[in-house]
Amino acid sequence: MRAKVYVTPKAGILDPAGKAIERSLHTLGFSEVHGVRLGRYVEMEIDSEPANAAARLDDMCRQLLANGVIEDYRFEIGEGKSDER
């Protein structure tokens, strides 16, 4: 089954890459843009029982894909199932 993982900086954490993108967008004339946050997207296939896939994905995120101190994550499994942390 296909899994999608989204990792983003936690609210209140400085995001210099997001600020750089925001400044560049303003320079290009997109002055309506504010609060840009840059994150990561990971897509993968998982060979796991559906009942166990969410727990396995959560373990992957906590151990490797996201830094729990400064990042939040959420994931989707299959069609439309989402679990945000």
PyMOL Python script that loads the backbone (N, CA, C, O; Angstrom):
from pymol import cmd

cmd.read_pdbstr("""\
ATOM      1  N   MET A   1       0.837  -1.177   0.000  1.00  0.00           N
ATOM      2  CA  MET A   1       0.000   0.000   0.000  1.00  0.00           C
ATOM      3  C   MET A   1       0.883   1.241   0.000  1.00  0.00           C
ATOM      4  O   MET A   1       2.015   1.204   0.481  1.00  0.00           O
ATOM      5  N   ARG A   2       0.372   2.320  -0.530  1.00  0.00           N
ATOM      6  CA  ARG A   2       1.109   3.573  -0.635  1.00  0.00           C
ATOM      7  C   ARG A   2       0.906   4.407   0.620  1.00  0.00           C
ATOM      8  O   ARG A   2      -0.202   4.509   1.147  1.00  0.00           O
ATOM      9  N   ALA A   3       1.997   4.999   1.084  1.00  0.00           N
ATOM     10  CA  ALA A   3       1.939   5.899   2.236  1.00  0.00           C
ATOM     11  C   ALA A   3       2.588   7.224   1.857  1.00  0.00           C
ATOM     12  O   ALA A   3       3.576   7.264   1.124  1.00  0.00           O
ATOM     13  N   LYS A   4       2.012   8.307   2.371  1.00  0.00           N
ATOM     14  CA  LYS A   4       2.539   9.653   2.150  1.00  0.00           C
ATOM     15  C   LYS A   4       2.788  10.282   3.515  1.00  0.00           C
ATOM     16  O   LYS A   4       1.912  10.278   4.380  1.00  0.00           O
ATOM     17  N   VAL A   5       3.993  10.824   3.698  1.00  0.00           N
ATOM     18  CA  VAL A   5       4.378  11.429   4.971  1.00  0.00           C
ATOM     19  C   VAL A   5       4.720  12.897   4.729  1.00  0.00           C
ATOM     20  O   VAL A   5       5.479  13.224   3.816  1.00  0.00           O
ATOM     21  N   TYR A   6       4.156  13.773   5.550  1.00  0.00           N
ATOM     22  CA  TYR A   6       4.400  15.211   5.465  1.00  0.00           C
ATOM     23  C   TYR A   6       5.062  15.658   6.768  1.00  0.00           C
ATOM     24  O   TYR A   6       4.508  15.453   7.848  1.00  0.00           O
ATOM     25  N   VAL A   7       6.241  16.267   6.668  1.00  0.00           N
ATOM     26  CA  VAL A   7       6.982  16.739   7.836  1.00  0.00           C
ATOM     27  C   VAL A   7       7.124  18.255   7.709  1.00  0.00           C
ATOM     28  O   VAL A   7       7.577  18.757   6.680  1.00  0.00           O
ATOM     29  N   THR A   8       6.735  18.984   8.758  1.00  0.00           N
ATOM     30  CA  THR A   8       6.799  20.445   8.739  1.00  0.00           C
ATOM     31  C   THR A   8       7.360  20.969  10.059  1.00  0.00           C
ATOM     32  O   THR A   8       7.264  20.296  11.086  1.00  0.00           O
ATOM     33  N   PRO A   9       7.943  22.161  10.037  1.00  0.00           N
ATOM     34  CA  PRO A   9       8.426  22.746  11.293  1.00  0.00           C
ATOM     35  C   PRO A   9       7.252  23.016  12.236  1.00  0.00           C
ATOM     36  O   PRO A   9       6.168  23.395  11.794  1.00  0.00           O
ATOM     37  N   LYS A  10       7.472  22.821  13.517  1.00  0.00           N
ATOM     38  CA  LYS A  10       6.440  23.128  14.507  1.00  0.00           C
ATOM     39  C   LYS A  10       6.192  24.625  14.531  1.00  0.00           C
ATOM     40  O   LYS A  10       7.069  25.420  14.191  1.00  0.00           O
ATOM     41  N   ALA A  11       4.993  24.997  14.935  1.00  0.00           N
ATOM     42  CA  ALA A  11       4.666  26.423  15.089  1.00  0.00           C
ATOM     43  C   ALA A  11       5.641  27.040  16.085  1.00  0.00           C
ATOM     44  O   ALA A  11       5.942  26.446  17.120  1.00  0.00           O
ATOM     45  N   GLY A  12       6.124  28.215  15.772  1.00  0.00           N
ATOM     46  CA  GLY A  12       7.048  28.909  16.661  1.00  0.00           C
ATOM     47  C   GLY A  12       8.512  28.588  16.416  1.00  0.00           C
ATOM     48  O   GLY A  12       9.386  29.237  16.990  1.00  0.00           O
ATOM     49  N   ILE A  13       8.797  27.610  15.584  1.00  0.00           N
ATOM     50  CA  ILE A  13      10.179  27.262  15.253  1.00  0.00           C
ATOM     51  C   ILE A  13      10.625  28.116  14.072  1.00  0.00           C
ATOM     52  O   ILE A  13       9.910  28.217  13.075  1.00  0.00           O
ATOM     53  N   LEU A  14      11.780  28.720  14.176  1.00  0.00           N
ATOM     54  CA  LEU A  14      12.322  29.544  13.105  1.00  0.00           C
ATOM     55  C   LEU A  14      12.499  28.703  11.844  1.00  0.00           C
ATOM     56  O   LEU A  14      13.046  27.601  11.900  1.00  0.00           O
ATOM     57  N   ASP A  15      12.040  29.219  10.718  1.00  0.00           N
ATOM     58  CA  ASP A  15      12.140  28.519   9.437  1.00  0.00           C
ATOM     59  C   ASP A  15      12.829  29.439   8.425  1.00  0.00           C
ATOM     60  O   ASP A  15      12.150  30.106   7.644  1.00  0.00           O
ATOM     61  N   PRO A  16      14.171  29.485   8.426  1.00  0.00           N
ATOM     62  CA  PRO A  16      14.872  30.406   7.533  1.00  0.00           C
ATOM     63  C   PRO A  16      14.617  30.126   6.056  1.00  0.00           C
ATOM     64  O   PRO A  16      14.563  31.063   5.258  1.00  0.00           O
ATOM     65  N   ALA A  17      14.460  28.869   5.675  1.00  0.00           N
ATOM     66  CA  ALA A  17      14.191  28.558   4.261  1.00  0.00           C
ATOM     67  C   ALA A  17      12.812  29.083   3.858  1.00  0.00           C
ATOM     68  O   ALA A  17      12.641  29.613   2.760  1.00  0.00           O
ATOM     69  N   GLY A  18      11.837  28.934   4.744  1.00  0.00           N
ATOM     70  CA  GLY A  18      10.499  29.467   4.462  1.00  0.00           C
ATOM     71  C   GLY A  18      10.524  30.976   4.329  1.00  0.00           C
ATOM     72  O   GLY A  18       9.866  31.535   3.451  1.00  0.00           O
ATOM     73  N   LYS A  19      11.288  31.651   5.207  1.00  0.00           N
ATOM     74  CA  LYS A  19      11.407  33.116   5.125  1.00  0.00           C
ATOM     75  C   LYS A  19      12.081  33.545   3.828  1.00  0.00           C
ATOM     76  O   LYS A  19      11.678  34.537   3.222  1.00  0.00           O
ATOM     77  N   ALA A  20      13.101  32.811   3.396  1.00  0.00           N
ATOM     78  CA  ALA A  20      13.786  33.141   2.146  1.00  0.00           C
ATOM     79  C   ALA A  20      12.829  33.008   0.961  1.00  0.00           C
ATOM     80  O   ALA A  20      12.836  33.845   0.058  1.00  0.00           O
ATOM     81  N   ILE A  21      12.016  31.970   0.963  1.00  0.00           N
ATOM     82  CA  ILE A  21      11.034  31.794  -0.110  1.00  0.00           C
ATOM     83  C   ILE A  21      10.017  32.926  -0.078  1.00  0.00           C
ATOM     84  O   ILE A  21       9.658  33.474  -1.120  1.00  0.00           O
ATOM     85  N   GLU A  22       9.557  33.273   1.116  1.00  0.00           N
ATOM     86  CA  GLU A  22       8.591  34.364   1.244  1.00  0.00           C
ATOM     87  C   GLU A  22       9.164  35.674   0.701  1.00  0.00           C
ATOM     88  O   GLU A  22       8.489  36.385  -0.043  1.00  0.00           O
ATOM     89  N   ARG A  23      10.415  35.998   1.073  1.00  0.00           N
ATOM     90  CA  ARG A  23      11.046  37.230   0.566  1.00  0.00           C
ATOM     91  C   ARG A  23      11.166  37.195  -0.956  1.00  0.00           C
ATOM     92  O   ARG A  23      10.917  38.198  -1.625  1.00  0.00           O
ATOM     93  N   SER A  24      11.542  36.052  -1.496  1.00  0.00           N
ATOM     94  CA  SER A  24      11.683  35.926  -2.954  1.00  0.00           C
ATOM     95  C   SER A  24      10.338  36.098  -3.650  1.00  0.00           C
ATOM     96  O   SER A  24      10.258  36.744  -4.696  1.00  0.00           O
ATOM     97  N   LEU A  25       9.294  35.533  -3.084  1.00  0.00           N
ATOM     98  CA  LEU A  25       7.963  35.701  -3.668  1.00  0.00           C
ATOM     99  C   LEU A  25       7.540  37.166  -3.646  1.00  0.00           C
ATOM    100  O   LEU A  25       6.941  37.661  -4.601  1.00  0.00           O
ATOM    101  N   HIS A  26       7.855  37.860  -2.548  1.00  0.00           N
ATOM    102  CA  HIS A  26       7.543  39.293  -2.476  1.00  0.00           C
ATOM    103  C   HIS A  26       8.310  40.063  -3.552  1.00  0.00           C
ATOM    104  O   HIS A  26       7.760  40.955  -4.199  1.00  0.00           O
ATOM    105  N   THR A  27       9.586  39.710  -3.737  1.00  0.00           N
ATOM    106  CA  THR A  27      10.406  40.359  -4.763  1.00  0.00           C
ATOM    107  C   THR A  27       9.814  40.158  -6.155  1.00  0.00           C
ATOM    108  O   THR A  27       9.911  41.034  -7.014  1.00  0.00           O
ATOM    109  N   LEU A  28       9.199  38.992  -6.370  1.00  0.00           N
ATOM    110  CA  LEU A  28       8.590  38.681  -7.664  1.00  0.00           C
ATOM    111  C   LEU A  28       7.188  39.267  -7.819  1.00  0.00           C
ATOM    112  O   LEU A  28       6.532  39.059  -8.840  1.00  0.00           O
ATOM    113  N   GLY A  29       6.734  39.997  -6.804  1.00  0.00           N
ATOM    114  CA  GLY A  29       5.443  40.668  -6.906  1.00  0.00           C
ATOM    115  C   GLY A  29       4.290  39.938  -6.239  1.00  0.00           C
ATOM    116  O   GLY A  29       3.138  40.345  -6.391  1.00  0.00           O
ATOM    117  N   PHE A  30       4.568  38.881  -5.513  1.00  0.00           N
ATOM    118  CA  PHE A  30       3.511  38.138  -4.829  1.00  0.00           C
ATOM    119  C   PHE A  30       3.430  38.592  -3.370  1.00  0.00           C
ATOM    120  O   PHE A  30       3.697  37.820  -2.449  1.00  0.00           O
ATOM    121  N   SER A  31       3.059  39.856  -3.179  1.00  0.00           N
ATOM    122  CA  SER A  31       3.079  40.454  -1.842  1.00  0.00           C
ATOM    123  C   SER A  31       1.988  39.922  -0.923  1.00  0.00           C
ATOM    124  O   SER A  31       2.022  40.174   0.281  1.00  0.00           O
ATOM    125  N   GLU A  32       1.025  39.192  -1.467  1.00  0.00           N
ATOM    126  CA  GLU A  32      -0.051  38.655  -0.641  1.00  0.00           C
ATOM    127  C   GLU A  32       0.357  37.400   0.140  1.00  0.00           C
ATOM    128  O   GLU A  32      -0.406  36.914   0.974  1.00  0.00           O
ATOM    129  N   VAL A  33       1.553  36.877  -0.130  1.00  0.00           N
ATOM    130  CA  VAL A  33       2.016  35.647   0.515  1.00  0.00           C
ATOM    131  C   VAL A  33       2.645  35.959   1.868  1.00  0.00           C
ATOM    132  O   VAL A  33       3.469  36.866   1.984  1.00  0.00           O
ATOM    133  N   HIS A  34       2.249  35.198   2.895  1.00  0.00           N
ATOM    134  CA  HIS A  34       2.804  35.369   4.237  1.00  0.00           C
ATOM    135  C   HIS A  34       2.853  34.012   4.942  1.00  0.00           C
ATOM    136  O   HIS A  34       2.083  33.111   4.610  1.00  0.00           O
ATOM    137  N   GLY A  35       3.740  33.871   5.894  1.00  0.00           N
ATOM    138  CA  GLY A  35       3.792  32.673   6.722  1.00  0.00           C
ATOM    139  C   GLY A  35       4.238  31.417   5.992  1.00  0.00           C
ATOM    140  O   GLY A  35       3.721  30.332   6.257  1.00  0.00           O
ATOM    141  N   VAL A  36       5.192  31.549   5.077  1.00  0.00           N
ATOM    142  CA  VAL A  36       5.663  30.393   4.318  1.00  0.00           C
ATOM    143  C   VAL A  36       6.455  29.469   5.242  1.00  0.00           C
ATOM    144  O   VAL A  36       7.352  29.915   5.958  1.00  0.00           O
ATOM    145  N   ARG A  37       6.121  28.194   5.220  1.00  0.00           N
ATOM    146  CA  ARG A  37       6.821  27.167   5.994  1.00  0.00           C
ATOM    147  C   ARG A  37       7.257  26.087   5.014  1.00  0.00           C
ATOM    148  O   ARG A  37       6.446  25.607   4.223  1.00  0.00           O
ATOM    149  N   LEU A  38       8.513  25.704   5.057  1.00  0.00           N
ATOM    150  CA  LEU A  38       9.040  24.697   4.146  1.00  0.00           C
ATOM    151  C   LEU A  38       9.175  23.382   4.897  1.00  0.00           C
ATOM    152  O   LEU A  38       9.721  23.339   6.000  1.00  0.00           O
ATOM    153  N   GLY A  39       8.676  22.310   4.293  1.00  0.00           N
ATOM    154  CA  GLY A  39       8.738  20.994   4.915  1.00  0.00           C
ATOM    155  C   GLY A  39       9.236  19.955   3.927  1.00  0.00           C
ATOM    156  O   GLY A  39       9.820  20.278   2.892  1.00  0.00           O
ATOM    157  N   ARG A  40       8.989  18.693   4.276  1.00  0.00           N
ATOM    158  CA  ARG A  40       9.397  17.577   3.420  1.00  0.00           C
ATOM    159  C   ARG A  40       8.198  16.690   3.143  1.00  0.00           C
ATOM    160  O   ARG A  40       7.248  16.626   3.923  1.00  0.00           O
ATOM    161  N   TYR A  41       8.270  16.008   2.008  1.00  0.00           N
ATOM    162  CA  TYR A  41       7.236  15.055   1.611  1.00  0.00           C
ATOM    163  C   TYR A  41       7.944  13.757   1.258  1.00  0.00           C
ATOM    164  O   TYR A  41       8.883  13.757   0.463  1.00  0.00           O
ATOM    165  N   VAL A  42       7.500  12.655   1.843  1.00  0.00           N
ATOM    166  CA  VAL A  42       8.082  11.346   1.578  1.00  0.00           C
ATOM    167  C   VAL A  42       6.950  10.423   1.154  1.00  0.00           C
ATOM    168  O   VAL A  42       5.925  10.336   1.830  1.00  0.00           O
ATOM    169  N   GLU A  43       7.135   9.742   0.041  1.00  0.00           N
ATOM    170  CA  GLU A  43       6.143   8.788  -0.443  1.00  0.00           C
ATOM    171  C   GLU A  43       6.801   7.423  -0.515  1.00  0.00           C
ATOM    172  O   GLU A  43       7.948   7.306  -0.947  1.00  0.00           O
ATOM    173  N   MET A  44       6.081   6.386  -0.092  1.00  0.00           N
ATOM    174  CA  MET A  44       6.669   5.047  -0.070  1.00  0.00           C
ATOM    175  C   MET A  44       5.591   3.979  -0.204  1.00  0.00           C
ATOM    176  O   MET A  44       4.407   4.230   0.023  1.00  0.00           O
ATOM    177  N   GLU A  45       6.026   2.803  -0.573  1.00  0.00           N
ATOM    178  CA  GLU A  45       5.180   1.615  -0.571  1.00  0.00           C
ATOM    179  C   GLU A  45       5.511   0.829   0.685  1.00  0.00           C
ATOM    180  O   GLU A  45       6.680   0.672   1.036  1.00  0.00           O
ATOM    181  N   ILE A  46       4.482   0.336   1.360  1.00  0.00           N
ATOM    182  CA  ILE A  46       4.677  -0.441   2.578  1.00  0.00           C
ATOM    183  C   ILE A  46       4.008  -1.800   2.409  1.00  0.00           C
ATOM    184  O   ILE A  46       2.832  -1.887   2.055  1.00  0.00           O
ATOM    185  N   ASP A  47       4.766  -2.848   2.663  1.00  0.00           N
ATOM    186  CA  ASP A  47       4.217  -4.201   2.683  1.00  0.00           C
ATOM    187  C   ASP A  47       3.885  -4.530   4.132  1.00  0.00           C
ATOM    188  O   ASP A  47       4.715  -5.069   4.864  1.00  0.00           O
ATOM    189  N   SER A  48       2.675  -4.203   4.532  1.00  0.00           N
ATOM    190  CA  SER A  48       2.252  -4.404   5.910  1.00  0.00           C
ATOM    191  C   SER A  48       0.745  -4.597   5.924  1.00  0.00           C
ATOM    192  O   SER A  48       0.037  -4.149   5.023  1.00  0.00           O
ATOM    193  N   GLU A  49       0.273  -5.264   6.954  1.00  0.00           N
ATOM    194  CA  GLU A  49      -1.165  -5.393   7.140  1.00  0.00           C
ATOM    195  C   GLU A  49      -1.731  -4.004   7.404  1.00  0.00           C
ATOM    196  O   GLU A  49      -1.121  -3.223   8.134  1.00  0.00           O
ATOM    197  N   PRO A  50      -2.885  -3.680   6.826  1.00  0.00           N
ATOM    198  CA  PRO A  50      -3.460  -2.342   7.038  1.00  0.00           C
ATOM    199  C   PRO A  50      -3.597  -1.960   8.514  1.00  0.00           C
ATOM    200  O   PRO A  50      -3.387  -0.802   8.874  1.00  0.00           O
ATOM    201  N   ALA A  51      -3.944  -2.915   9.360  1.00  0.00           N
ATOM    202  CA  ALA A  51      -4.116  -2.613  10.781  1.00  0.00           C
ATOM    203  C   ALA A  51      -2.792  -2.247  11.444  1.00  0.00           C
ATOM    204  O   ALA A  51      -2.789  -1.545  12.455  1.00  0.00           O
ATOM    205  N   ASN A  52      -1.677  -2.704  10.901  1.00  0.00           N
ATOM    206  CA  ASN A  52      -0.365  -2.476  11.488  1.00  0.00           C
ATOM    207  C   ASN A  52       0.382  -1.320  10.814  1.00  0.00           C
ATOM    208  O   ASN A  52       1.355  -0.809  11.369  1.00  0.00           O
ATOM    209  N   ALA A  53      -0.064  -0.904   9.629  1.00  0.00           N
ATOM    210  CA  ALA A  53       0.665   0.094   8.839  1.00  0.00           C
ATOM    211  C   ALA A  53       0.790   1.437   9.559  1.00  0.00           C
ATOM    212  O   ALA A  53       1.856   2.050   9.524  1.00  0.00           O
ATOM    213  N   ALA A  54      -0.274   1.905  10.210  1.00  0.00           N
ATOM    214  CA  ALA A  54      -0.217   3.208  10.895  1.00  0.00           C
ATOM    215  C   ALA A  54       0.805   3.190  12.024  1.00  0.00           C
ATOM    216  O   ALA A  54       1.557   4.148  12.200  1.00  0.00           O
ATOM    217  N   ALA A  55       0.832   2.106  12.787  1.00  0.00           N
ATOM    218  CA  ALA A  55       1.796   2.009  13.886  1.00  0.00           C
ATOM    219  C   ALA A  55       3.220   1.961  13.348  1.00  0.00           C
ATOM    220  O   ALA A  55       4.116   2.583  13.917  1.00  0.00           O
ATOM    221  N   ARG A  56       3.437   1.240  12.272  1.00  0.00           N
ATOM    222  CA  ARG A  56       4.770   1.153  11.674  1.00  0.00           C
ATOM    223  C   ARG A  56       5.205   2.518  11.128  1.00  0.00           C
ATOM    224  O   ARG A  56       6.351   2.927  11.316  1.00  0.00           O
ATOM    225  N   LEU A  57       4.293   3.215  10.456  1.00  0.00           N
ATOM    226  CA  LEU A  57       4.606   4.556   9.934  1.00  0.00           C
ATOM    227  C   LEU A  57       4.917   5.525  11.070  1.00  0.00           C
ATOM    228  O   LEU A  57       5.849   6.323  10.971  1.00  0.00           O
ATOM    229  N   ASP A  58       4.152   5.457  12.128  1.00  0.00           N
ATOM    230  CA  ASP A  58       4.400   6.328  13.269  1.00  0.00           C
ATOM    231  C   ASP A  58       5.796   6.067  13.832  1.00  0.00           C
ATOM    232  O   ASP A  58       6.516   7.009  14.163  1.00  0.00           O
ATOM    233  N   ASP A  59       6.180   4.808  13.941  1.00  0.00           N
ATOM    234  CA  ASP A  59       7.532   4.474  14.407  1.00  0.00           C
ATOM    235  C   ASP A  59       8.600   5.039  13.472  1.00  0.00           C
ATOM    236  O   ASP A  59       9.603   5.583  13.933  1.00  0.00           O
ATOM    237  N   MET A  60       8.388   4.912  12.162  1.00  0.00           N
ATOM    238  CA  MET A  60       9.344   5.445  11.175  1.00  0.00           C
ATOM    239  C   MET A  60       9.512   6.948  11.340  1.00  0.00           C
ATOM    240  O   MET A  60      10.629   7.466  11.308  1.00  0.00           O
ATOM    241  N   CYS A  61       8.392   7.645  11.517  1.00  0.00           N
ATOM    242  CA  CYS A  61       8.440   9.097  11.660  1.00  0.00           C
ATOM    243  C   CYS A  61       9.168   9.499  12.931  1.00  0.00           C
ATOM    244  O   CYS A  61      10.014  10.393  12.910  1.00  0.00           O
ATOM    245  N   ARG A  62       8.843   8.843  14.035  1.00  0.00           N
ATOM    246  CA  ARG A  62       9.468   9.198  15.312  1.00  0.00           C
ATOM    247  C   ARG A  62      10.952   8.857  15.342  1.00  0.00           C
ATOM    248  O   ARG A  62      11.735   9.576  15.961  1.00  0.00           O
ATOM    249  N   GLN A  63      11.351   7.769  14.684  1.00  0.00           N
ATOM    250  CA  GLN A  63      12.744   7.329  14.754  1.00  0.00           C
ATOM    251  C   GLN A  63      13.659   7.933  13.695  1.00  0.00           C
ATOM    252  O   GLN A  63      14.864   8.055  13.918  1.00  0.00           O
ATOM    253  N   LEU A  64      13.100   8.314  12.541  1.00  0.00           N
ATOM    254  CA  LEU A  64      13.973   8.774  11.460  1.00  0.00           C
ATOM    255  C   LEU A  64      13.450   9.967  10.675  1.00  0.00           C
ATOM    256  O   LEU A  64      14.193  10.921  10.445  1.00  0.00           O
ATOM    257  N   LEU A  65      12.208   9.935  10.264  1.00  0.00           N
ATOM    258  CA  LEU A  65      11.733  10.911   9.282  1.00  0.00           C
ATOM    259  C   LEU A  65      11.479  12.299   9.836  1.00  0.00           C
ATOM    260  O   LEU A  65      11.557  13.274   9.089  1.00  0.00           O
ATOM    261  N   ALA A  66      11.176  12.422  11.129  1.00  0.00           N
ATOM    262  CA  ALA A  66      10.888  13.734  11.724  1.00  0.00           C
ATOM    263  C   ALA A  66      11.651  13.894  13.033  1.00  0.00           C
ATOM    264  O   ALA A  66      11.820  12.938  13.790  1.00  0.00           O
ATOM    265  N   ASN A  67      12.106  15.109  13.285  1.00  0.00           N
ATOM    266  CA  ASN A  67      12.729  15.446  14.559  1.00  0.00           C
ATOM    267  C   ASN A  67      11.616  15.951  15.472  1.00  0.00           C
ATOM    268  O   ASN A  67      11.144  17.076  15.308  1.00  0.00           O
ATOM    269  N   GLY A  68      11.199  15.136  16.423  1.00  0.00           N
ATOM    270  CA  GLY A  68      10.065  15.458  17.273  1.00  0.00           C
ATOM    271  C   GLY A  68      10.208  16.729  18.084  1.00  0.00           C
ATOM    272  O   GLY A  68       9.210  17.270  18.560  1.00  0.00           O
ATOM    273  N   VAL A  69      11.419  17.214  18.252  1.00  0.00           N
ATOM    274  CA  VAL A  69      11.637  18.432  19.028  1.00  0.00           C
ATOM    275  C   VAL A  69      11.205  19.666  18.232  1.00  0.00           C
ATOM    276  O   VAL A  69      10.636  20.602  18.793  1.00  0.00           O
ATOM    277  N   ILE A  70      11.474  19.663  16.928  1.00  0.00           N
ATOM    278  CA  ILE A  70      11.209  20.870  16.130  1.00  0.00           C
ATOM    279  C   ILE A  70      10.260  20.644  14.955  1.00  0.00           C
ATOM    280  O   ILE A  70       9.929  21.594  14.246  1.00  0.00           O
ATOM    281  N   GLU A  71       9.814  19.397  14.735  1.00  0.00           N
ATOM    282  CA  GLU A  71       8.967  19.126  13.577  1.00  0.00           C
ATOM    283  C   GLU A  71       7.705  18.353  13.965  1.00  0.00           C
ATOM    284  O   GLU A  71       7.701  17.544  14.892  1.00  0.00           O
ATOM    285  N   ASP A  72       6.642  18.635  13.221  1.00  0.00           N
ATOM    286  CA  ASP A  72       5.408  17.863  13.294  1.00  0.00           C
ATOM    287  C   ASP A  72       5.348  16.976  12.059  1.00  0.00           C
ATOM    288  O   ASP A  72       6.021  17.241  11.062  1.00  0.00           O
ATOM    289  N   TYR A  73       4.548  15.934  12.130  1.00  0.00           N
ATOM    290  CA  TYR A  73       4.356  15.090  10.951  1.00  0.00           C
ATOM    291  C   TYR A  73       2.930  14.573  10.908  1.00  0.00           C
ATOM    292  O   TYR A  73       2.235  14.495  11.921  1.00  0.00           O
ATOM    293  N   ARG A  74       2.529  14.229   9.717  1.00  0.00           N
ATOM    294  CA  ARG A  74       1.256  13.549   9.497  1.00  0.00           C
ATOM    295  C   ARG A  74       1.467  12.595   8.348  1.00  0.00           C
ATOM    296  O   ARG A  74       2.379  12.780   7.542  1.00  0.00           O
ATOM    297  N   PHE A  75       0.639  11.585   8.264  1.00  0.00           N
ATOM    298  CA  PHE A  75       0.775  10.649   7.163  1.00  0.00           C
ATOM    299  C   PHE A  75      -0.581  10.168   6.687  1.00  0.00           C
ATOM    300  O   PHE A  75      -1.572  10.199   7.418  1.00  0.00           O
ATOM    301  N   GLU A  76      -0.594   9.728   5.453  1.00  0.00           N
ATOM    302  CA  GLU A  76      -1.783   9.162   4.819  1.00  0.00           C
ATOM    303  C   GLU A  76      -1.425   7.766   4.339  1.00  0.00           C
ATOM    304  O   GLU A  76      -0.342   7.540   3.800  1.00  0.00           O
ATOM    305  N   ILE A  77      -2.333   6.847   4.537  1.00  0.00           N
ATOM    306  CA  ILE A  77      -2.130   5.478   4.089  1.00  0.00           C
ATOM    307  C   ILE A  77      -3.245   5.127   3.124  1.00  0.00           C
ATOM    308  O   ILE A  77      -4.424   5.304   3.432  1.00  0.00           O
ATOM    309  N   GLY A  78      -2.869   4.628   1.954  1.00  0.00           N
ATOM    310  CA  GLY A  78      -3.892   4.247   0.984  1.00  0.00           C
ATOM    311  C   GLY A  78      -4.691   5.449   0.549  1.00  0.00           C
ATOM    312  O   GLY A  78      -4.129   6.511   0.277  1.00  0.00           O
ATOM    313  N   GLU A  79      -5.989   5.291   0.482  1.00  0.00           N
ATOM    314  CA  GLU A  79      -6.849   6.342  -0.023  1.00  0.00           C
ATOM    315  C   GLU A  79      -7.467   7.153   1.104  1.00  0.00           C
ATOM    316  O   GLU A  79      -8.388   6.693   1.780  1.00  0.00           O
ATOM    317  N   GLY A  80      -6.956   8.360   1.302  1.00  0.00           N
ATOM    318  CA  GLY A  80      -7.591   9.319   2.177  1.00  0.00           C
ATOM    319  C   GLY A  80      -7.435   9.116   3.680  1.00  0.00           C
ATOM    320  O   GLY A  80      -7.879   9.971   4.447  1.00  0.00           O
ATOM    321  N   LYS A  81      -6.833   8.038   4.127  1.00  0.00           N
ATOM    322  CA  LYS A  81      -6.645   7.854   5.563  1.00  0.00           C
ATOM    323  C   LYS A  81      -5.496   8.749   6.013  1.00  0.00           C
ATOM    324  O   LYS A  81      -4.422   8.734   5.412  1.00  0.00           O
ATOM    325  N   SER A  82      -5.718   9.518   7.056  1.00  0.00           N
ATOM    326  CA  SER A  82      -4.706  10.454   7.528  1.00  0.00           C
ATOM    327  C   SER A  82      -4.577  10.358   9.046  1.00  0.00           C
ATOM    328  O   SER A  82      -5.564  10.182   9.760  1.00  0.00           O
ATOM    329  N   ASP A  83      -3.336  10.479   9.521  1.00  0.00           N
ATOM    330  CA  ASP A  83      -3.070  10.456  10.954  1.00  0.00           C
ATOM    331  C   ASP A  83      -2.046  11.553  11.237  1.00  0.00           C
ATOM    332  O   ASP A  83      -0.887  11.440  10.837  1.00  0.00           O
ATOM    333  N   GLU A  84      -2.472  12.617  11.927  1.00  0.00           N
ATOM    334  CA  GLU A  84      -1.579  13.761  12.177  1.00  0.00           C
ATOM    335  C   GLU A  84      -1.006  13.678  13.580  1.00  0.00           C
ATOM    336  O   GLU A  84      -1.712  13.312  14.520  1.00  0.00           O
ATOM    337  N   ARG A  85       0.286  14.021  13.730  1.00  0.00           N
ATOM    338  CA  ARG A  85       0.971  13.982  15.032  1.00  0.00           C
ATOM    339  C   ARG A  85       1.610  15.311  15.314  1.00  0.00           C
ATOM    340  O   ARG A  85       2.236  15.486  16.359  1.00  0.00           O
TER     341      ARG A  85
END
""", "prot")
cmd.dss("prot")
cmd.show_as("cartoon", "prot")
cmd.util.cbc("prot")
cmd.orient("prot")
